Amino acid sequence: MGSSARKEKGVLKSTESALARKWRFEPMVFKEFKPDLILHLAGQTTVVSSILNPREDFEVNALGTFNVLEATRNITPKASLIYASTNAS
């Protein structure tokens, strides 16, 4: 997925990026945006997918979150990060 970014004070911007695989994750978007706040809402939520392919589920959810945390720590350490997750049962 591609990304584009512009920083304007008081304006909410959003982007999409593949989070799970580091070679596909685009941490440069953090450098472009220089965000003050990061809303991490990504994740694989399909229960059937998690049963059929638990490794991919782990990579998307756990490794994807790790990649966001690392980009935040390394590029925008003063940014606040909000993580939201769902768990349907």
Number of C-alpha atoms within 10 A of each C-alpha: 9 10 12 11 14 13 12 9 6 6 8 10 12 12 11 13 14 16 23 23 13 14 9 11 19 20 19 12 20 17 14 13 17 19 21 11 14 18 13 15 11 19 19 17 15 11 14 9 13 14 11 10 11 13 12 16 21 15 17 20 18 15 17 23 19 16 19 24 17 14 19 22 12 12 17 19 15 13 14 12 16 10 11 10 12 9 7 7 4
